[in-house]
Structure formats: structure tokens, C-alpha cells
């Protein structure tokens, strides 16, 4: 998959031209494109992860090759010390210098010299082979590391391009957020009574449906609650979007999802008629997040669900 292929998917997003208002996008078409793009991004992320794993192995191979080279250098140093040991032979000879030893008629000295010379030659040859092989391995590892790093950068660039297109589509979808019912001409909201089997207001029902269409929710949504706790649930004007079950803390992925839902609800509060949002022991009525007092538990402190109250 190439960047150009991803960018080609943007043709359906449309652009506004001078004197020609941008047409209202088709929601079903946008959602179909979003599903397709998300699948492509998932594949890109898998490829990215595979490249990172290959890169890690290449780096490990490079480290091993360099360690082998260090050992080869140590072998060379040992071979050099063996060369120096030849000088010690003059102390085993009646002659005072090394040339005399080399040309001595003493058979014993010659045998020792031949043995050391053979050992010296073998050591140096083994080192030369080892050095060359290890250097080749290091070069291969370094080259592989560079190639994989370049491929990883390419995959990451593609992923970013795809995510940008997804962001554009999501922005288009956000323009399709329905207007809550009961909004007056001056922007205020008419009071509503709960209706229907779910015992919530029409405005709350519209908000709940909009969230369900915009996000892939992992758990149930709870709205009406008969218990009069001073909030909007018994009035049919609030919903809890669960991010975990059993009073447990949500996973990192679901905390991120909760953040996105809360931010989206605040961003679209004027359109939907949102009164306030509570999430992770904080409340936001449209002017920023404020901390709330400790109510004594994960659920009571809204760590496991996003609470959206309606006007």
C-alpha cells in the first residue's frame, strides 16, 4: 500500500469552492469509507510492528557481530603476545641474539622455533578469517538495520496519512451530528418530559443515538434510573456510557475511548443540548474540566463510565 493509494481515498471528502457551498456529505458512504480505512490502518500498524520486530533482531545481530569482533581482537592480541614469546628463546640459547637462535645448529632450539612459528602462523590465519567473517556479519547487520529503519519510516508515514484521512472523515461525520429536539430560536432549550419504554427525553434519546453511531461502544449504555439521587437519571435526562464492568478500572484503550467520547460530547454540547459531562472524577459544563470530591469508589467517581447530562 502506498501513500498515493491512501490519498486517493480522499476524493470523496469534497472541498468547498468559491460561490459553491459544500454539499452535505452522505453519512452511510462516509461510514463505509471509515470502516475500510480503519481496516487498512490496522494492516499498516501490523506491518509497522513487524518491521519494528525485524529491526530489533537486526540490531541484536549487529551487537552480536560487534561482540565477536571484540573477541577476535582479543585473539589477535594473544597472537601478538605469542610473537613476543619468541624473544624469550634467546634466554634458552647460548647465543646472545635472536638471529643466532634462528640459524643455530641446535636441534632442540630449531624444533621449538618451528613449533612456535607454526603456532604463530595458525593463530594469525585463524584471526584473519575470524576478523573478515565477523566484519562481514557486522556490515550485513548494519545494512539490514538501515534498510528496515527506512521501511519502518515509510510504513509510519503511510499510517499517518491514513489516519489523517480518517480524521477528515470523522470531521465530516461530526457535521452530521443531529440537533437536539426542543431548541428554541434564541438557542435555549424547552423542557422535556421522559417518554417511551426507555423513559428518557427525546433530546437524551437523540444524544444517546448520536454517541452510539459515532463510537464503537464496548459495553451497555445506562440512562433512566428510578433512584432519586439528585441528578438527571431519574428525570430521563442522563446516560452512562460504560468503559468497564463490575466496578473495575477500564483498560488503557477504554480510558482513551472515554476521553474521546467526553471530548466529543463537550464539543457538540450546543448542538445536542448537553448540560454537562462527568468523567474520571471531573466535570465539564463547557468551560473546562473541574475536579470533583471523592465519592468513595470507581463507579461513584465516574472512573468506569462517561456520564452525559442533558438540558
Secondary structure, DSSP 4 states (H G I P E B T S, - for coil): --HHHHHHGGGGT---BTTBPPPPPPHHHHHHHHHHHHHHHHHHHHHHHHHHHHHHHHHHHHHHHHHHHHHHHHHHHHHHHHHHHHGGGGGGSSSSSHHHHHT---HHHHHHHHHHHHHHHHHHHHHHHHHHHHHHHHHHHHHHHHHHHHHHHHHHHHHHHHHHHHHHHHHHHHTTPPPPTTB-TTS-B-----BTTTTB-HHHHHHHHHHHHHS--SS-EE----S--SSSGGGT-EEEEESSSTTPPPPHHHHHHHHHHHHHHHHTHHHHTEEEEE-SSEEESSS-EEE----SSTTTTTSSEEEEEE-
